[in-house]
Amino acid sequence: MSSNKAFSAERALTAFAGLMTLLSVALTVWVHPNFVWLTVFVGANLFQQSYTGFCPAMIVLRKVFGFKTERELATHI
């Protein structure tokens, strides 16, 4: 990634999903086995998002953190 390219909402969502997956696995191993359900939730959410295009985390990333989509960034330049 070049230094002048903004971090898009799609990339932020992918990074967030990866972080949550790794965190949930670590919590499962070192805290309590029931944290595996967080891993299941993240995976199920990614699966449904691939079909519906809807992801609650994307709403948070856009409204709270101000990330812009790839399309918005492309038309802004």
C-alpha positions as CSV (number, residue, x, y, z in Angstrom):
1,M,0.0,0.0,0.0
2,S,1.4,3.3,-1.0
3,S,1.6,6.1,1.7
4,N,-0.7,8.4,-0.3
5,K,-3.6,5.9,-0.6
6,A,-6.4,6.2,2.0
7,F,-7.5,3.2,4.0
8,S,-10.9,2.2,2.6
9,A,-13.9,0.9,4.6
10,E,-13.6,-2.4,2.8
11,R,-9.9,-2.8,3.8
12,A,-10.7,-1.7,7.3
13,L,-13.5,-4.3,7.5
14,T,-11.2,-7.1,6.3
15,A,-8.6,-6.0,8.9
16,F,-11.2,-5.9,11.6
17,A,-12.5,-9.3,10.8
18,G,-9.0,-10.8,10.8
19,L,-8.2,-9.1,14.1
20,M,-11.5,-10.4,15.7
21,T,-10.8,-13.9,14.4
22,L,-7.3,-14.0,15.8
23,L,-8.5,-12.4,19.1
24,S,-11.3,-15.0,19.5
25,V,-8.9,-17.9,18.9
26,A,-6.5,-16.5,21.5
27,L,-9.3,-16.0,24.0
28,T,-10.5,-19.5,23.3
29,V,-7.1,-21.0,24.0
30,W,-6.0,-18.9,27.0
31,V,-9.3,-17.7,28.7
32,H,-12.2,-20.0,28.1
33,P,-13.3,-22.5,25.4
34,N,-16.7,-20.8,25.0
35,F,-14.9,-17.9,23.2
36,V,-15.0,-20.2,20.2
37,W,-18.5,-18.9,19.6
38,L,-17.0,-15.5,18.9
39,T,-15.0,-17.1,16.1
40,V,-18.2,-18.8,14.8
41,F,-20.1,-15.4,14.9
42,V,-17.3,-13.7,12.9
43,G,-17.2,-16.4,10.3
44,A,-21.0,-16.6,10.0
45,N,-21.2,-12.8,9.6
46,L,-18.5,-12.8,6.9
47,F,-20.4,-15.6,5.1
48,Q,-23.8,-13.8,5.2
49,Q,-22.1,-10.5,4.2
50,S,-20.7,-12.2,1.1
51,Y,-24.3,-13.0,0.0
52,T,-26.3,-10.0,1.2
53,G,-23.7,-7.2,1.0
54,F,-24.8,-6.1,4.5
55,C,-22.4,-6.0,7.4
56,P,-23.2,-4.2,10.7
57,A,-19.5,-3.5,11.3
58,M,-19.4,-1.6,8.0
59,I,-22.0,0.8,9.4
60,V,-19.9,1.4,12.5
61,L,-16.7,1.9,10.5
62,R,-18.3,4.4,8.2
63,K,-20.4,6.4,10.7
64,V,-18.2,6.3,13.8
65,F,-14.8,6.2,12.3
66,G,-15.5,8.0,9.0
67,F,-14.0,5.5,6.6
68,K,-15.0,5.9,2.9
69,T,-15.7,3.1,0.4
70,E,-13.4,2.3,-2.5
71,R,-15.9,3.9,-4.8
72,E,-16.1,7.1,-2.8
73,L,-12.3,7.3,-2.6
74,A,-12.0,6.7,-6.4
75,T,-14.4,9.5,-7.2
76,H,-12.8,11.9,-4.7
77,I,-9.4,11.9,-6.4
